């Protein structure tokens, strides 16, 4: 995807790129570029680098600069200031653990696609009232899992979800089999021990294996 096309991404584009969006927590900026290259080599281009650590923004900036084939975004975006900082660092999308109208407005102003986090019907309605129909279901397993998503298919049939939180290779296909689930978010693609050892081959192998999830979900 070229840079010009990347600027016109929608939240649905981001969700449809691969079955899994890796949720990445980086403590060492030196890991950012080789980790991103390893994921891209395995077919995963959409990367959610969380702002949970002080290295998050610098890691996004490094990936955006050195790995243009990646579509790097910011996770754990909780405020308008977070969204502005993420966009300045080169993030192409934002993911939030919850939703506020202030955050939604900031992302619209920045033309930064947002996947807002929701866990209840009221939160879905609040996000939809502001124009967001592609949502992150978080924390997915803890908030009701596939049973909750099935219950939402009726009243919220126009909403598409990216469940995140408690998703693993063991249950990802079960989520992806649901008609209202486009992709899932998970941290298993970038294990902390693989990062610590610089085992980029393991990360590439884990990324490559996600290609089998869609067929397993059918």
C-alpha positions in Angstrom: 0.0 0.0 0.0 1.6 3.3 -1.1 1.9 6.3 1.2 -0.9 8.2 -0.7 -3.3 5.3 -0.3 -2.4 5.0 3.3 -3.6 8.5 4.0 -7.1 7.5 2.9 -7.4 4.4 5.1 -10.7 3.8 6.9 -11.1 1.8 10.0 -12.7 -1.0 7.9 -9.6 -1.0 5.6 -7.4 -1.6 8.7 -9.6 -4.3 10.0 -9.8 -6.2 6.7 -6.1 -6.3 6.0 -5.4 -9.4 8.0 -7.2 -11.7 10.5 -5.1 -10.5 13.4 -4.0 -7.0 14.5 -1.0 -7.6 16.8 -1.1 -5.7 20.1 2.5 -4.7 20.6 4.1 -3.5 23.9 7.7 -2.2 23.4 10.1 -1.4 26.1 13.2 -1.0 23.9 13.0 1.2 20.8 15.8 -0.8 19.3 13.3 -3.7 18.9 10.8 -1.6 16.9 12.1 -1.8 13.4 13.3 -5.4 13.3 10.0 -6.5 15.0 8.0 -4.6 12.4 10.0 -6.1 9.6 9.5 -9.6 11.0 5.7 -9.1 11.1 5.6 -7.7 7.6 7.7 -10.7 6.4 5.0 -13.0 7.8 2.2 -11.1 6.1 1.0 -8.9 8.9 1.2 -5.2 7.9 -1.2 -3.5 10.3 0.6 -3.1 13.6 -0.8 -1.6 16.8 2.0 -0.3 19.0 0.5 0.6 22.4 1.2 3.8 24.3 1.5 1.8 27.5 5.3 2.4 27.7 7.4 5.5 27.4 8.9 4.0 24.2 5.6 3.7 22.4 5.6 7.0 20.5 9.3 6.8 19.5 8.7 3.2 18.4 5.8 4.3 16.1 8.0 7.0 14.7 10.8 4.6 14.0 8.5 2.1 12.3 6.8 4.7 10.2 10.1 6.0 9.0 12.0 2.8 8.4 9.3 0.3 7.5 7.0 2.1 5.0 5.3 -1.1 4.0 3.9 -1.4 7.5 0.7 0.3 8.5 1.6 1.4 12.0 -1.0 2.7 14.5 -1.2 3.6 18.1 -3.0 1.6 20.8 -4.1 2.6 24.3 -5.1 6.1 22.9 -7.2 7.5 25.7 -7.3 11.3 25.0 -7.2 14.0 22.4 -3.6 14.6 23.4 -2.7 11.0 22.9 -4.3 11.1 19.4 -2.4 14.2 18.4 0.9 12.8 19.7 0.3 9.5 17.8 -0.5 11.3 14.6 2.6 13.5 15.0 4.7 10.3 15.4 3.4 8.9 12.2 0.6 6.7 13.3 -1.9 5.9 10.6 -4.7 4.8 12.9 -5.6 4.8 16.6 -7.2 2.2 18.9 -8.7 3.1 22.2 -9.7 0.9 25.2 -12.9 2.9 25.6 -14.7 5.8 23.9 -15.4 9.5 24.5 -16.8 12.0 22.2 -13.7 14.2 22.7 -11.5 11.4 21.5 -13.7 10.8 18.5 -13.7 14.4 17.6 -10.0 14.7 17.9 -9.4 11.7 15.6 -11.9 13.2 13.0 -10.1 16.5 13.1 -6.8 14.7 12.6 -8.3 12.4 9.9 -6.9 9.6 11.9 -9.0 6.4 11.7 -10.2 5.2 15.1 -11.2 1.9 16.4 -13.0 2.8 19.7 -13.2 0.3 22.5 -16.7 -0.8 23.7 -17.9 -3.4 26.2 -21.6 -2.6 26.6 -24.6 -1.8 24.4 -24.7 1.8 25.7 -21.1 2.3 24.7 -21.8 1.0 21.2 -24.7 3.4 20.9 -22.6 6.3 22.0 -19.9 5.5 19.5 -22.4 5.0 16.7 -24.1 8.3 17.5 -20.7 9.9 16.7 -20.4 8.0 13.4 -18.3 5.0 14.4 -19.5 1.6 13.2 -16.2 -0.3 13.3 -15.4 -1.0 17.0 -13.0 -2.8 19.2 -14.8 -5.1 21.7 -12.6 -4.9 24.8 -11.9 -6.8 27.0 -13.5 -9.4 24.7 -13.3 -12.6 26.7 -13.8 -10.9 30.1 -16.8 -8.9 28.8 -18.8 -11.9 27.4 -16.8 -13.3 24.5 -18.5 -14.9 21.5 -21.8 -15.1 23.4 -22.0 -11.3 23.8 -21.1 -10.8 20.1 -23.8 -13.2 19.0 -26.3 -11.3 21.2 -25.3 -8.0 19.6 -25.9 -9.4 16.0 -29.6 -8.5 16.2 -29.7 -5.0 17.6 -26.4 -4.0 16.2 -26.3 -5.8 12.9 -24.6 -2.8 11.2 -21.6 -2.9 13.5 -18.3 -4.7 12.8 -16.0 -5.7 15.6 -12.4 -6.4 16.4 -12.5 -8.4 19.6 -9.3 -7.9 21.7 -8.5 -9.1 25.2 -8.0 -12.7 26.0 -7.8 -13.7 22.3 -5.3 -16.5 21.6 -4.5 -19.0 18.8 -6.8 -21.4 20.7 -10.0 -19.2 20.4 -9.3 -16.8 17.6 -11.0 -18.9 14.9 -14.2 -19.1 17.1 -14.4 -15.3 17.1 -13.5 -14.9 13.4 -16.3 -17.3 12.5 -18.9 -14.7 13.7 -20.5 -12.6 10.9 -19.9 -9.4 12.9 -16.2 -10.0 13.5 -13.8 -8.7 10.9 -10.5 -9.4 12.7 -9.2 -9.9 16.2 -6.5 -8.2 18.2 -3.9 -10.3 20.1 -0.5 -10.0 21.8 0.6 -13.6 21.0 2.3 -12.6 17.7 5.0 -10.6 19.6 5.9 -12.6 22.7 7.9 -10.8 25.3 10.6 -13.5 25.3 11.0 -13.4 21.5 11.5 -9.6 21.7 14.0 -9.9 24.5 16.0 -12.5 22.5 15.6 -10.7 19.2 14.1 -13.9 17.8 12.6 -12.3 14.7 12.2 -15.6 13.0 9.8 -16.7 15.6 7.7 -13.6 15.2 7.6 -14.1 11.4 6.5 -17.7 11.9 3.7 -16.6 14.3 2.6 -14.0 11.8 2.6 -16.4 8.9 0.5 -18.9 10.9 -2.4 -16.4 11.2 -3.2 -16.9 7.5 -4.7 -20.3 8.5 -7.2 -18.7 11.0 -9.7 -17.6 8.4 -9.9 -21.1 6.8 -10.2 -22.5 10.4 -13.1 -20.1 11.1 -15.2 -21.2 8.1 
